[in-house]
Amino acid sequence: HRDKCILQGSGTATFETALPIDHKDACVKNLTVSGFESSAWYNYHGAGVRINAGTLTQARVTGCKATGGNRAAGISMEGDEAVMTHCLIDHNEVKASNGIGGVLFRNQTNGGTMVNCLVWANSGVNAGGVGIISPNAWKPVKIVNCTIVGNTATTRGGGLAHGADYVSAKDGPWVVNTIIADNTAPNGADIYFNSDASRNFTGYNCLCPSLTGDDASGANPQRGSPLFADAANGDFHLLPD
C-alpha cells in the first residue's frame, strides 16, 4: 500500500529530482513521494518524480515544492515511453517563473501517457495541474480517465495549460473521458491554449464547465457540473445522477 512505503523529504536542497525512472521496463508501484523541496534550477524536471521511460503506478506524489525557475514541483513526463497510471498528484507547489505545479509533459517525440489519475490542489505559475510544453510530438500526449480539479495557477491554466506549438507536428494532445473542473487562474481557469495550440487539442467525452464553442474540440464535450460526492473533503466519486 502506498501509505506504508514512503520516500520522505526534509528541508530544502539543490537536488534535481527525488525519484528518477529511466528504463522502459521499470515499474515503480505502491509508493508515496512526499515533502521534497528543491531550490535548484533544472529545466522543468519534476522535483518529486522524473519519468524518462517506465511506469509509475498506484503511487502518490504530494507536498513537493520547487523554488528554482522552470521547474515542475510534482512530476515531469519527459520520455517517449513515460507512463503514469492510478496515481494521486496533490498539494505540490512551485513558486518560481514558468513553473508547473502538478504534472508536466515535455520533450516527447512519441507522446507520453497518464491514465486513471487524480491531479488535485496543486499550484503553479504557468500551469497549476497539468502543463504541456515543447513536445515536438509525432504521436500525441494522452490523458485518459483522469480528474484534474482544484488546482491553481498565478498566470494561466489552472487545470491544464497547453502551451506547445504543434504547427509543425502531427498530433496535439488527446484528452479522453477526463474531468477538468473547479480550477482557478487569471487566464484559462480550467484550460488554457496558446495562440496556436487550440486547433491541435482534441478532447473526447470530457467534462469541463468552462468549455466554449471555440475550444470544445473533439467529440461530445460536456459543460455541466461534475457532481462530485464531497469535493471539499477530497471525495471525487461521482453522484449517481
C-alpha positions in Angstrom: 0.0 0.0 0.0 1.4 3.4 -1.0 0.8 4.9 2.5 3.2 2.3 4.0 6.1 2.8 1.7 7.1 6.5 1.8 10.1 8.3 0.3 10.1 11.4 2.5 12.0 14.7 2.0 13.1 17.0 4.8 14.2 20.6 4.2 15.3 22.5 1.1 18.2 21.2 -1.1 19.6 21.7 -4.6 18.8 18.3 -6.0 17.3 17.6 -9.5 14.6 15.1 -8.6 13.8 12.8 -5.7 12.9 9.7 -7.9 14.1 9.3 -11.5 12.6 6.4 -13.5 14.7 5.8 -16.6 14.1 2.4 -18.2 11.2 1.2 -20.3 10.8 -2.0 -18.3 10.9 -0.2 -14.9 7.7 -0.2 -12.8 7.5 1.7 -9.5 4.4 0.8 -7.6 2.7 1.5 -4.3 5.0 4.3 -3.2 4.4 7.8 -1.8 6.9 10.6 -2.6 6.3 13.4 -0.1 7.8 16.6 1.1 10.8 17.2 -1.2 11.7 20.8 -1.8 14.3 21.8 -4.4 15.8 25.2 -4.8 17.8 24.3 -7.9 17.1 25.4 -11.5 16.8 22.2 -13.5 15.0 23.0 -16.7 11.5 21.7 -15.9 12.4 18.5 -14.3 10.0 17.3 -11.6 11.2 17.8 -8.0 9.2 14.8 -6.9 9.5 12.3 -9.8 11.0 12.5 -13.3 10.0 9.8 -15.8 12.1 9.3 -18.9 10.9 5.8 -19.6 9.0 3.3 -17.5 5.8 3.3 -15.4 4.7 4.9 -12.1 1.5 3.2 -10.8 -0.7 3.3 -7.7 1.6 5.9 -6.3 1.2 9.4 -4.7 3.3 12.5 -5.1 2.4 15.1 -2.5 3.7 18.2 -0.8 6.7 18.6 -3.1 7.9 22.2 -3.8 10.2 23.9 -6.3 11.5 27.4 -5.7 14.0 27.4 -8.6 12.7 28.6 -12.0 11.5 26.4 -14.9 10.5 23.5 -12.7 7.7 21.1 -12.1 7.0 20.6 -8.4 5.4 17.2 -8.7 6.1 15.0 -11.8 7.8 15.6 -15.2 6.9 13.1 -18.0 9.9 13.5 -20.3 10.5 10.5 -22.4 8.7 8.7 -25.3 7.7 5.8 -23.0 6.8 7.7 -19.9 3.6 6.2 -18.3 1.7 7.0 -15.2 -1.4 5.2 -14.0 -3.7 5.1 -11.0 -1.8 7.9 -9.2 -2.7 10.8 -6.9 -0.7 14.0 -7.5 -1.7 16.5 -4.9 -0.7 19.6 -3.0 2.6 20.2 -4.9 3.7 23.8 -5.3 6.1 25.8 -7.5 6.7 29.5 -7.0 9.4 30.4 -9.5 9.0 31.6 -13.1 7.4 29.4 -15.7 6.8 26.6 -13.1 4.1 23.9 -13.2 2.6 22.6 -10.0 1.4 19.0 -10.6 2.4 17.2 -13.9 4.5 18.4 -16.8 4.7 16.7 -20.2 7.7 17.9 -22.2 10.1 16.8 -25.0 8.2 13.7 -26.0 8.8 12.7 -29.6 6.2 9.9 -29.3 3.8 11.1 -26.7 3.6 10.1 -23.1 0.5 8.7 -21.2 -1.4 9.5 -18.0 -4.3 7.2 -17.1 -6.7 7.0 -14.2 -5.0 9.7 -12.2 -6.3 12.4 -9.9 -4.4 15.8 -10.1 -5.7 17.8 -7.2 -4.9 21.0 -5.3 -1.5 21.7 -6.9 -0.4 25.3 -7.5 1.9 26.7 -10.2 2.7 29.7 -12.4 2.2 28.7 -16.0 0.0 25.7 -15.1 -1.4 24.5 -11.8 -2.5 20.9 -12.5 -1.0 19.8 -15.9 1.2 21.6 -18.3 2.2 20.5 -21.8 5.2 22.3 -23.4 7.7 21.8 -26.3 6.8 18.2 -27.2 7.6 18.2 -31.0 5.3 15.2 -30.9 4.6 12.9 -33.8 2.3 10.9 -31.6 0.0 12.5 -29.1 0.4 13.0 -25.4 -2.6 11.0 -23.9 -4.5 11.9 -20.8 -7.2 9.3 -20.2 -9.9 8.8 -17.5 -8.3 11.4 -15.2 -9.7 14.1 -12.9 -8.0 17.4 -12.8 -9.6 19.5 -10.1 -9.0 22.3 -7.6 -5.6 23.4 -8.9 -4.4 27.0 -9.1 -2.1 29.0 -11.4 -1.0 32.5 -10.9 -0.6 33.2 -14.6 -2.6 30.8 -16.8 -4.0 27.3 -17.0 -5.2 26.5 -13.5 -6.3 23.0 -14.6 -4.4 22.3 -17.9 -2.2 24.6 -19.9 -1.4 23.5 -23.4 1.3 26.0 -24.4 3.1 23.9 -27.0 3.4 24.9 -30.7 2.2 22.0 -32.7 2.1 23.8 -36.0 4.9 21.6 -37.5 3.9 18.4 -35.6 1.4 15.7 -36.4 -0.7 15.5 -33.4 -1.6 17.6 -30.4 -2.6 16.0 -27.1 -5.6 13.7 -26.7 -7.7 14.2 -23.6 -10.2 11.4 -23.2 -13.0 10.8 -20.6 -11.5 13.4 -18.3 -13.0 15.9 -15.9 -11.3 19.3 -15.7 -13.2 21.5 -13.2 -13.1 23.9 -10.3 -9.6 25.1 -11.1 -8.5 28.8 -10.9 -6.2 31.1 -12.9 -6.3 34.7 -14.3 -6.3 33.2 -17.8 -7.9 29.9 -18.7 -9.0 28.8 -15.3 -9.7 25.2 -16.4 -8.0 25.0 -19.8 -5.5 27.5 -21.4 -4.4 27.4 -25.0 -1.7 29.5 -26.5 -2.5 31.1 -29.9 -1.6 28.1 -32.0 -2.4 25.2 -29.6 -6.3 25.2 -29.6 -6.6 23.7 -33.0 -4.3 20.9 -32.1 -6.1 19.9 -28.9 -8.6 17.0 -29.1 -11.0 16.2 -26.3 -13.2 13.1 -26.4 -16.1 12.8 -23.9 -14.6 15.3 -21.5 -16.4 17.4 -18.9 -15.2 20.9 -18.4 -17.8 23.5 -17.2 -15.8 26.4 -18.7 -15.6 25.0 -22.2 -16.7 27.3 -25.0 -17.6 26.7 -28.6 -14.1 27.9 -29.6 -12.2 25.4 -27.6 -14.5 22.4 -27.3 -12.7 20.4 -30.0 -13.3 16.7 -30.3 -16.4 14.7 -29.6 -19.3 15.1 -27.0 -18.0 17.9 -24.8 -19.8 18.3 -21.5 -20.2 21.6 -19.7 -22.3 20.8 -16.6 -21.2 20.3 -13.0 -19.3 17.0 -12.4 -21.4 16.4 -9.2 -18.6 15.2 -7.0 -19.7 13.3 -3.9 -17.7 15.6 -1.5 -15.1 17.7 -3.2 -14.4 19.8 -0.1 -13.1 16.8 1.6 -11.3 15.2 -1.3 -14.0 12.7 -2.4 -14.3 12.9 -6.1 -16.5 10.0 -6.7 -19.5 11.0 -8.9 -23.0 11.1 -7.6 -25.4 8.6 -9.2 -27.1 11.3 -11.4 
